[in-house]
Amino acid sequence: MNYKFLGVLGLFMLAISRLLMLNGEAFIQSQQPFDFVHLLMLAGAVLTLSLSHVFPKNIFNSIATPLTILGIIAHVGMCAIDFVFWSFGDDSGARNALVGHLLNKPVIWLPFFVIGPALLFVGITTQAWHFIKSQPVAVLLALLGGTGIGLGQMVFNNQLLIVISYFVFAIGVTMLVYRKTEK
């Protein structure tokens, strides 16, 4: 099993799912027979666990792997909830009522839509710090991408920034996975 390939594939699946989301809510709701955008996101998030097997076992890995796992769990939960949103089809009133209900339940909204998914990127970015001296460009791309994802989602609510940041992040991590030097 090639963990490098699976991890990188997962990163680009996440990036492509975010790119597809630029088509809007109507695009997602029109998918049949299933919400393939969130299925792509779900599979991509799960595949990123492979990256924990690729990076060296050290203090960064010890901190990053649990963060990455928590982020993956949050992505799985978020996608499951998004599948429920998709199942409402054209019934935007019912879907909006559910969104409103979840927004008023921080115990669900925060771990599965706000903080939790960000842990995936925090975990992988933490792995990148090990290479700051040997691969500074790749590390900076990963850091800029991860930061851009967070800023785009939590501060600016800018979908284009999020998509660009996903690809920058994926490119930086790919460079680390395939071009890293040991010590």
C-alpha positions as CSV (number, residue, x, y, z in Angstrom):
1,M,0.0,0.0,0.0
2,N,1.4,3.4,-1.0
3,Y,0.7,5.8,1.9
4,K,2.2,8.7,0.1
5,F,-0.1,8.4,-2.9
6,L,-3.2,7.8,-0.8
7,G,-2.5,10.8,1.4
8,V,-1.8,13.1,-1.5
9,L,-4.9,11.7,-3.3
10,G,-6.9,12.6,-0.2
11,L,-5.6,16.2,-0.2
12,F,-6.5,16.7,-3.8
13,M,-9.9,15.1,-3.4
14,L,-10.6,17.6,-0.6
15,A,-9.4,20.5,-2.8
16,I,-11.6,19.3,-5.8
17,S,-14.6,18.9,-3.5
18,R,-14.2,22.6,-2.4
19,L,-13.7,23.6,-6.1
20,L,-17.0,21.9,-6.9
21,M,-18.7,23.7,-4.1
22,L,-18.0,27.0,-5.9
23,N,-20.9,26.0,-8.2
24,G,-23.3,26.7,-5.3
25,E,-26.0,25.1,-3.3
26,A,-28.2,24.5,-6.3
27,F,-25.4,22.4,-7.9
28,I,-25.0,20.3,-4.7
29,Q,-28.8,19.8,-4.4
30,S,-29.1,18.8,-8.1
31,Q,-26.7,15.9,-7.8
32,Q,-28.3,12.5,-8.3
33,P,-28.4,9.8,-7.1
34,F,-26.2,11.1,-4.3
35,D,-24.3,14.1,-3.0
36,F,-21.0,13.3,-4.7
37,V,-19.3,16.5,-3.7
38,H,-19.5,15.6,0.0
39,L,-18.7,12.0,-0.8
40,L,-15.5,13.2,-2.4
41,M,-14.8,15.3,0.7
42,L,-15.5,12.4,3.0
43,A,-13.2,10.0,1.1
44,G,-10.5,12.6,0.8
45,A,-10.5,13.4,4.5
46,V,-10.3,9.7,5.4
47,L,-7.4,9.1,3.0
48,T,-5.4,11.9,4.6
49,L,-4.8,9.7,7.6
50,S,-2.2,8.0,5.4
51,L,0.0,11.0,5.8
52,S,0.5,10.1,9.5
53,H,2.3,7.0,8.3
54,V,4.5,8.9,5.8
55,F,6.0,11.6,8.0
56,P,8.8,10.7,10.5
57,K,7.9,9.5,13.9
58,N,8.9,12.3,16.2
59,I,7.3,14.9,18.6
60,F,5.6,16.6,15.7
61,N,4.0,13.3,14.6
62,S,3.0,12.5,18.2
63,I,1.1,15.8,18.4
64,A,-0.2,15.9,14.8
65,T,-1.6,12.4,14.4
66,P,-4.3,12.8,17.2
67,L,-5.2,16.3,15.8
68,T,-5.4,14.9,12.3
69,I,-7.6,12.0,13.5
70,L,-9.9,14.4,15.3
71,G,-10.1,16.5,12.2
72,I,-11.0,13.4,10.1
73,I,-13.7,12.4,12.6
74,A,-15.1,16.0,12.4
75,H,-15.1,15.8,8.5
76,V,-17.0,12.5,8.6
77,G,-19.6,14.0,10.9
78,M,-19.8,17.2,8.9
79,C,-20.3,15.2,5.7
80,A,-22.9,13.0,7.3
81,I,-24.9,16.1,8.3
82,D,-24.4,17.6,4.8
83,F,-25.8,14.3,3.4
84,V,-28.9,15.0,5.5
85,F,-29.1,18.6,4.1
86,W,-28.8,17.2,0.6
87,S,-31.6,14.7,1.2
88,F,-34.1,17.6,1.7
89,G,-33.8,18.3,-2.1
90,D,-35.9,21.3,-3.1
91,D,-37.4,21.7,0.4
92,S,-35.2,24.6,1.4
93,G,-37.6,25.6,4.2
94,A,-37.0,22.3,6.0
95,R,-33.3,22.4,5.3
96,N,-33.0,25.9,6.6
97,A,-34.9,24.9,9.7
98,L,-32.4,22.2,10.4
99,V,-29.5,24.5,9.8
100,G,-31.1,27.0,12.2
101,H,-31.6,24.3,14.8
102,L,-27.9,23.1,14.4
103,L,-26.6,26.7,14.7
104,N,-28.4,26.9,18.0
105,K,-26.7,23.7,19.2
106,P,-23.0,24.6,19.7
107,V,-22.4,21.1,20.9
108,I,-23.0,19.9,17.3
109,W,-22.2,23.0,15.2
110,L,-18.8,23.8,16.7
111,P,-17.1,20.4,16.6
112,F,-18.5,19.3,13.2
113,F,-18.6,22.6,11.3
114,V,-16.2,25.1,12.9
115,I,-13.4,23.8,15.0
116,G,-13.3,20.1,14.3
117,P,-12.7,20.2,10.5
118,A,-9.9,22.7,11.1
119,L,-8.0,20.2,13.2
120,L,-7.3,18.1,10.1
121,F,-5.3,21.0,8.6
122,V,-3.7,21.9,12.0
123,G,-2.6,18.3,12.4
124,I,-1.1,18.0,8.9
125,T,0.5,21.5,9.2
126,T,2.1,20.5,12.5
127,Q,3.7,17.6,10.7
128,A,5.2,20.1,8.2
129,W,7.1,22.0,10.9
130,H,9.6,19.1,11.1
131,F,10.9,20.2,7.7
132,I,11.2,23.9,8.1
133,K,15.0,23.9,7.7
134,S,15.3,21.3,4.9
135,Q,12.1,22.2,2.9
136,P,11.2,25.8,3.7
137,V,9.3,26.5,0.5
138,A,7.1,23.4,0.9
139,V,6.5,24.2,4.6
140,L,5.6,27.8,3.8
141,L,3.1,26.6,1.1
142,A,1.5,24.2,3.6
143,L,1.4,26.9,6.3
144,L,0.0,29.6,3.9
145,G,-2.6,27.1,2.6
146,G,-3.7,26.0,6.0
147,T,-3.9,29.6,7.2
148,G,-5.8,30.7,4.1
149,I,-8.3,27.9,4.6
150,G,-8.9,29.0,8.2
151,L,-9.1,32.7,7.3
152,G,-11.4,32.0,4.3
153,Q,-13.8,30.0,6.4
154,M,-13.8,31.7,9.8
155,V,-12.9,35.4,9.1
156,F,-13.6,36.4,5.5
157,N,-16.2,33.8,4.4
158,N,-14.5,33.8,1.0
159,Q,-15.0,30.6,-0.9
160,L,-12.5,31.5,-3.6
161,L,-9.8,32.0,-0.9
162,I,-10.7,28.7,0.6
163,V,-10.4,26.8,-2.7
164,I,-7.1,28.5,-3.7
165,S,-5.8,27.8,-0.2
166,Y,-6.8,24.1,-0.4
167,F,-4.7,23.7,-3.6
168,V,-1.7,25.7,-2.1
169,F,-1.9,23.5,1.0
170,A,-2.1,20.3,-1.1
171,I,0.9,21.3,-3.2
172,G,3.0,22.2,-0.2
173,V,2.3,18.9,1.5
174,T,2.8,17.0,-1.7
175,M,6.2,18.6,-2.0
176,L,7.0,17.5,1.5
177,V,5.8,14.0,1.0
178,Y,7.7,13.4,-2.3
179,R,10.8,15.7,-2.0
180,K,11.6,15.8,1.7
181,T,15.2,15.1,2.9
182,E,15.9,13.3,6.0
183,K,17.8,15.2,8.7
